């Protein structure tokens, strides 16, 4: 949380179009949320470790990105011993609806998996619903953070 009481949501999304849509979808419904964007997964851990910046209450993570994709980011966060990384809430927000992707994300430690619709009205509704769920729970999960399933 920032000094002004704002809550930061870190959005890891490579698509400029989707970043703009996320901004539009959440800015009016959740004006207290500050959206911070990273265009790829490469700098997520460094951002979460930075003590000079407010710690995000939620990471909204795209799955299919070049370089460090969402799977890699999620697995690395959950495997890290630093509570600023392994304890952060992670919502995967992606266009994939395959059960293999869904299972893989939950096995890697996702808190939620949300389908990213193409239609903006549905996109906004789905995204607002996911954020509203965690917002209504003060961005805390009911139990310990999920950990990656050992294989």
VOPAGU-2260 file (C-alpha; in pm, 1 decimal, decimal comma):
REM VOPAGU-2260
SITE   aa  ch    i         X         Y         Z
SITE  UNK   A    0       0,0       0,0       0,0
SITE  UNK   A    1     128,9     348,0     -75,7
SITE  UNK   A    2     147,3     634,3     171,2
SITE  UNK   A    3    -178,2     771,9      32,3
SITE  UNK   A    4    -358,8     444,4      96,9
SITE  UNK   A    5    -358,3     343,0    -266,9
SITE  UNK   A    6    -313,0     -21,6    -349,4
SITE  UNK   A    7     -80,9    -125,2    -631,0
SITE  UNK   A    8    -170,5    -395,6    -879,9
SITE  UNK   A    9     126,4    -510,5   -1086,2
SITE  UNK   A   10      10,1    -600,5   -1437,4
SITE  UNK   A   11     252,4    -816,1   -1636,7
SITE  UNK   A   12     125,8    -795,2   -1992,9
SITE  UNK   A   13     314,7    -777,0   -2322,9
SITE  UNK   A   14      23,6    -650,9   -2535,1
SITE  UNK   A   15     -15,7    -272,3   -2542,5
SITE  UNK   A   16    -377,7    -319,6   -2649,9
SITE  UNK   A   17    -449,6    -543,5   -2349,9
SITE  UNK   A   18    -268,5    -304,3   -2112,2
SITE  UNK   A   19    -492,4     -21,8   -2232,9
SITE  UNK   A   20    -802,0    -242,1   -2199,4
SITE  UNK   A   21    -704,1    -340,1   -1843,8
SITE  UNK   A   22    -652,1      26,4   -1754,9
SITE  UNK   A   23    -994,3     118,7   -1897,2
SITE  UNK   A   24   -1165,5    -180,0   -1734,7
SITE  UNK   A   25   -1039,0    -108,1   -1383,0
SITE  UNK   A   26    -984,7     267,3   -1353,6
SITE  UNK   A   27   -1346,5     366,8   -1287,2
SITE  UNK   A   28   -1451,4      65,1   -1083,5
SITE  UNK   A   29   -1142,5      65,7    -862,0
SITE  UNK   A   30   -1006,2     423,1    -852,0
SITE  UNK   A   31    -808,6     341,6    -536,1
SITE  UNK   A   32    -599,8      87,5    -725,9
SITE  UNK   A   33    -279,4     205,2    -887,3
SITE  UNK   A   34    -199,5      -4,7   -1192,0
SITE  UNK   A   35     168,2     -54,1   -1262,7
SITE  UNK   A   36     261,1    -224,2   -1588,0
SITE  UNK   A   37     553,9    -442,0   -1687,2
SITE  UNK   A   38     569,8    -546,9   -2054,4
SITE  UNK   A   39     730,7    -884,5   -1979,9
SITE  UNK   A   40     813,7   -1127,4   -1702,3
SITE  UNK   A   41    1186,2   -1053,3   -1691,4
SITE  UNK   A   42    1172,9    -786,8   -1417,8
SITE  UNK   A   43     888,4    -911,6   -1197,7
SITE  UNK   A   44    1106,7   -1053,1    -919,6
SITE  UNK   A   45    1326,9    -741,9    -909,6
SITE  UNK   A   46    1019,1    -519,9    -893,4
SITE  UNK   A   47     867,9    -721,2    -607,3
SITE  UNK   A   48    1197,2    -713,8    -414,2
SITE  UNK   A   49    1243,4    -336,1    -446,9
SITE  UNK   A   50    1193,8    -188,4     -96,5
SITE  UNK   A   51    1171,1     164,8    -238,3
SITE  UNK   A   52     846,1      81,3    -417,6
SITE  UNK   A   53     510,1      -9,7    -263,9
SITE  UNK   A   54     450,2    -382,4    -256,4
SITE  UNK   A   55     169,2    -483,5    -493,3
SITE  UNK   A   56    -144,5    -631,8    -338,7
SITE  UNK   A   57    -194,9    -837,9    -654,1
SITE  UNK   A   58      -3,6    -948,8    -963,0
SITE  UNK   A   59    -215,7    -979,9   -1275,7
SITE  UNK   A   60     -10,6   -1210,3   -1496,0
SITE  UNK   A   61     -43,5   -1279,2   -1865,6
SITE  UNK   A   62      48,0   -1634,7   -1955,1
SITE  UNK   A   63     174,9   -1611,6   -2312,4
SITE  UNK   A   64     460,1   -1363,5   -2331,9
SITE  UNK   A   65     795,0   -1374,4   -2509,2
SITE  UNK   A   66    1099,2   -1447,4   -2295,6
SITE  UNK   A   67     995,2   -1530,5   -1940,6
SITE  UNK   A   68     636,4   -1644,9   -1991,3
SITE  UNK   A   69     372,3   -1652,7   -1721,4
SITE  UNK   A   70     449,0   -2013,1   -1627,5
SITE  UNK   A   71     813,4   -1930,2   -1565,1
SITE  UNK   A   72     728,0   -1615,2   -1366,0
SITE  UNK   A   73     472,5   -1797,8   -1153,4
SITE  UNK   A   74     699,0   -2096,6   -1088,3
SITE  UNK   A   75     991,3   -1870,6    -997,2
SITE  UNK   A   76     779,8   -1662,2    -759,4
SITE  UNK   A   77     640,5   -1965,0    -577,3
SITE  UNK   A   78     981,3   -2133,6    -553,9
SITE  UNK   A   79    1151,1   -1827,2    -404,8
SITE  UNK   A   80    1208,9   -1811,6     -28,5
SITE  UNK   A   81    1153,1   -1433,8     -14,3
SITE  UNK   A   82     798,8   -1377,2     119,9
SITE  UNK   A   83     767,5   -1065,0     -96,6
SITE  UNK   A   84     773,8   -1300,9    -393,2
SITE  UNK   A   85     630,3   -1634,3    -283,5
SITE  UNK   A   86     343,3   -1480,8     -83,6
SITE  UNK   A   87     215,6   -1231,6    -343,1
SITE  UNK   A   88    -133,0   -1295,2    -483,0
SITE  UNK   A   89    -110,4   -1399,7    -847,4
SITE  UNK   A   90    -405,6   -1401,0   -1083,3
SITE  UNK   A   91    -330,5   -1546,4   -1425,6
SITE  UNK   A   92    -531,8   -1347,1   -1680,8
SITE  UNK   A   93    -496,8   -1510,9   -2020,9
SITE  UNK   A   94    -669,0   -1597,8   -2345,9
SITE  UNK   A   95    -602,1   -1969,1   -2301,8
SITE  UNK   A   96    -894,4   -2189,3   -2202,8
SITE  UNK   A   97    -721,6   -2526,5   -2230,2
SITE  UNK   A   98    -754,1   -2746,7   -1925,3
SITE  UNK   A   99    -382,0   -2829,9   -1949,2
SITE  UNK   A  100    -290,8   -2460,9   -1911,0
SITE  UNK   A  101    -536,0   -2415,8   -1625,4
SITE  UNK   A  102    -404,6   -2724,1   -1443,0
SITE  UNK   A  103     -44,6   -2623,9   -1504,8
SITE  UNK   A  104    -101,5   -2275,6   -1358,6
SITE  UNK   A  105    -272,9   -2403,9   -1045,7
SITE  UNK   A  106      -2,0   -2667,1   -1003,2
SITE  UNK   A  107     256,6   -2386,0   -1028,7
SITE  UNK   A  108      78,6   -2193,2    -753,0
SITE  UNK   A  109    -169,2   -1953,0    -914,8
SITE  UNK   A  110    -429,2   -1806,3    -680,3
SITE  UNK   A  111    -679,7   -1764,2    -964,6
SITE  UNK   A  112    -699,2   -1838,8   -1334,6
SITE  UNK   A  113    -918,6   -1603,4   -1535,7
SITE  UNK   A  114   -1001,5   -1624,3   -1903,9
SITE  UNK   A  115    -935,0   -1304,8   -2102,4
SITE  UNK   A  116   -1228,4   -1265,1   -2346,7
SITE  UNK   A  117   -1183,2   -1084,7   -2679,6
SITE  UNK   A  118   -1506,4    -882,5   -2647,1
SITE  UNK   A  119   -1428,0    -570,3   -2437,2
SITE  UNK   A  120   -1758,3    -567,8   -2247,9
SITE  UNK   A  121   -1706,7    -926,7   -2136,6
SITE  UNK   A  122   -1335,1    -859,0   -2080,3
SITE  UNK   A  123   -1422,9    -573,4   -1843,2
SITE  UNK   A  124   -1687,1    -777,9   -1660,8
SITE  UNK   A  125   -1459,1   -1078,3   -1611,1
SITE  UNK   A  126   -1161,6    -868,0   -1500,2
SITE  UNK   A  127   -1369,5    -653,1   -1265,8
SITE  UNK   A  128   -1519,6    -967,3   -1111,7
SITE  UNK   A  129   -1177,2   -1119,5   -1045,5
SITE  UNK   A  130   -1040,1    -800,3    -891,6
SITE  UNK   A  131   -1361,3    -746,2    -692,4
SITE  UNK   A  132   -1327,8   -1093,2    -541,0
SITE  UNK   A  133    -976,0   -1027,8    -410,1
SITE  UNK   A  134   -1061,7    -667,2    -318,1
SITE  UNK   A  135   -1356,3    -784,8    -106,4
SITE  UNK   A  136   -1112,7   -1014,2      76,3
SITE  UNK   A  137    -869,5    -726,8     136,8
SITE  UNK   A  138    -629,6    -891,2    -108,1
SITE  UNK   A  139    -561,0   -1175,7     131,8
SITE  UNK   A  140    -610,0   -1544,7      67,5
SITE  UNK   A  141    -788,4   -1762,1     321,8
SITE  UNK   A  142    -491,0   -1990,8     375,1
SITE  UNK   A  143    -120,4   -2015,5     308,3
SITE  UNK   A  144      10,1   -1925,3     -37,3
SITE  UNK   A  145     -10,7   -2202,7    -292,0
SITE  UNK   A  146     315,6   -2373,8    -369,0
SITE  UNK   A  147     421,6   -2542,8    -686,0
SITE  UNK   A  148     341,6   -2911,7    -690,9
SITE  UNK   A  149     660,5   -3119,2    -681,7
SITE  UNK   A  150     691,9   -3358,8    -969,8
